[in-house]
Amino acid sequence: MKKIIFYEISWLILLLLVYLENQILIMPTWYVSNILFINSALMGSLGGIIYCLRGIYVNKSFKKEWDVDWHIWYYLRPLTSLISGFVSCIFLKAGLLTLDVGDSSGNIHFGYFAVAFIAGYNVDNFMKKIESLAKTVWGIEKSKSSE
C-alpha cells in the first residue's frame, strides 16, 4: 500500500511540475496552442488521483477492506483519468458536450477544467455518458463493459 501512496503522490508532483513548467518556461508554439487540451488532461488526472487517494483511506482505514486485487486499478487510474480529461476537452471543443457559461469573461476555460476534473474523477460515468452520446448521435451501440 505504501508503494501506491508514493505512486499517487508522485503523480501529484508530476502534475504540479508540468503545470509550473507551463508558467515558467517559454514553451514551443505547438504546446502553447494546445494548452487547453494539456491543462484539461492534467485536471482529469488530478480528479483521478483525488479519487484514488480517497479510495486508499476509505478502504484501508475506514472500511478495513484493503484488497491487493485492486492495486492495478490504483496504478492505472491516474492515466485513464488523464485520458478522460483530454477526451472531455475534445468533446467540448467539438460541441458534442456543451457548457452553459458565457465566453466573454474568459471563464470558459474553467468550465473545461471542471468537466475534465469530473471526467477524471468518475471515469466510469463519463464513459457511459460518451457511449450514450454516441448512441444518440451516431447510433453506435453501447459496449458490453458498460452493461
PyMOL commands that set and color helices and strands:
alter all, ss='L'
color gray80, all
select helices_A, chain A and resi 2-24+29-33+35-62+68-94+108-121+123-138+144-146
alter helices_A, ss='H'
color red, helices_A
deselect
rebuild
show_as cartoon
